[in-house]
Amino acid sequence: MSVRAVPGTDNARGQRLPRSARRAQLLEAAQAAFVESGYHAAAMDDIADRAGVSKPVLYQHFPGKLELYLALLDKHSEALEQLVREALASTHDNKERVYATIAAYFDFVSRDGAAFRLIFESDLTNESAVRNRLDAVGLVCAEAVAEVIAEDTGLTDEDASLLGMALTGLAQVSARHWLAQGSDVPKDEAALLMGALAWRGLGSFPKVGGEGS
């Protein structure tokens, strides 16, 4: 079997790397395998080959395939949450906040390596540890949006939570559809279009203590 090394890594088996660098290398190889083949079809042999290491080296870092998958979910869930929180903190103008939040999802699905497939299109949702992580990242992002909505509109937490989930759901579904269709609409223009749709609804709620939305 030929060795398919991850770009930017040394292809020689047994190459000594710092533990953190080796772990990153293995995760990159595992991500490529999971995205290409899905969890069930991806094999530890294949992941080791992609990383250019022996299976014993792979097992030194990850006891099994599930641990690799969960580590990737944690990594990319944190990345998505960070994008959403950065978008919300990027401005005090709520219209621009809506646009920025939706753009964060378009940016996430456009990242190299198609990590979004692990978060939004996982084929392992029957595994409780996976399902819990996927539910958590969706809820965390929606609640981050809901906090801003509740603070600025005076809506109840329950109402704001529904709106937060609606906005993040709109963002991720439209971003995935845009990518899957290979749309001729540029990414920034597509995000603005969806932002305009969302703002038509959210902007109708009066802002507490001030004029406008």
Secondary structure by P-SEA (a helix, b strand, c coil): ccccccccccccccccccaaaaaaaaaaaaaaaaaacccccccaaaaaaaacccaaaaaaccccaaaaaaaaaaaaaaaaaaaaaaaaaccccaaaaaaaaaaaaaaaaacccccccccccccccccaaaaaaaaaaaaaaaaaaaaaaaaaccccaaaaaaaaaaaaaaaaaaaaaaaaacccccaaaaaaaaaaaaaaaaacccccccccc
